[in-house]
Amino acid sequence: MQRLYDFFRRHPTGVDSFWAFLLFGFNCLWVVSLPGGAVEQSLGALFTVGLCTVIALRRKWPEWMLLLAAALGVGQLIANVPSNPGDFAMLVIIYTAASGTTRWASRLALIGALIGPTLSLMRFGDAPDSRPLWEGVFLTVLLTGPFVLAWVLGDSVRTRRAYWAQLEEKATRLEKEREAQARIAVAAERARIARELHDVVAHNVSVMVVQADGAAYVLDSAPEQTRQALETISGTGRQALAEMRRLLGVLRTGEQPESGEYVPQPGMEQLADLVDQVRGAGLPVDFRVEGEPRPLPSSVELTAYRIVQEALTNTRKHGGPDVGATVRLTYKDADLGLLVEDDGRGAQHELYEEGGADGLGHGLIGMRERVGMVGGRLEAGPREGGGFRISAVLPLKPER
């Protein structure tokens, strides 16, 4: 049965041709039984072929077959060819036209379903005067009902097909939107990882460079300081390599590790360690916290940490000799205030960070992106009296 069903689905025109052949056989018996001579039988055979053609080709050319059926129906009335088994094709073509997408064909099929049986009854039935009125009305309704029902069934099939087509289109569109959103999310995540990578590399490498320069300067005169500098370089390098492996591992695989952490997520608790590391590298930092510390959103903590890290890294790189830095954290009710400034060469920071001498331009750009993602504000520029100043306000509640 399943093979037969699959065959019917794959070859609908062949199935219609089979039913048309059966109908042709039944109608041939009717043609042979027609009273009269060869003319009447020839007309019956002609209409039989036409009606069977309607059945055989109704799926391939539904509109043309509807017009052919209408012409055959009118021809039967004119030529006085009585109703016959082949008229079953009228029911089938009405259903087919109603289930199609051509609206004029569906309307024409409905008109034919409503008036065709009545005209046939008037043409081939008894004289209206020979039967009561209620009988005529009953016969008309009885004959019209199957044709109207065929049209209603066809129209419901058309409606259901349109509904399923809309659902499939919507599902396809949603699938494409999900894929696009997934690609956007992946791109955003990789951009975030790239910013993290920049911060990690810039900070740790600058610490290593400062310590290496100091070790080379005191190599002969102060071996103990040289040993401490080398230990700092070694520890900083290992830390940088560990963070870079985690970052690059995510970039290679595109999958979240089992631990559930894409990248290191430092926060406010690690700020003191960061400041101590910078002090150990030779940069004096005045670090103060104002207000009552409290738990913050992880995005705000990460943003604040990366801003301080980037600002202190830039101070070491571009602040010049004998530079000092100040870091202020201010806890407020609705936001976190962050201030990082130094007393170095000031305007040189802007030259480097906006894509000047080193041509990179990632520092301040990355800060602005991070602050913008949490809905905060960032101000960066030269400081009065020399140096550079970075001020940020990070809201503690998401914007509605």
Buried (B, 14 or more C-beta within 10 A) or exposed (E): EEEEEEEEEEEEEEBBBBBBEEBBEBBBEBBEEBEEEEEBBEBBBBBBBBBBBBBBBBBEEBBEBBBBBBEBBEBBBEEEBBBBBBBBBBBBBBBBBBBBEBEEBBEBBBEBBEEBBBBBBEBEBEEEEEEEEEEBEEBBEEBBEBBBBBBBBBBEBBEEEEEEEEEEEEEEEEEEEEEEEEEEEEEEBEEBBBBBBBBBBBBBBBBBBBBBEBBEEBEEEBEEBBEBBBEBBEBBBEBBEEBBEBBEEBEEEEEEEEEEEBBBEBBBEBBEEBBEBBBBBBBEBEBEBEEEEEEBBEBBBBBBBBBBBBBBBBBBBBBBEEBBBBBBBBBEEEBBBBBBBBBBBBEBBBEBBEBEEEEBEBBBBBBBBBBEEBBBEBEBEBBEEBBBBBBBBBBBEEEE
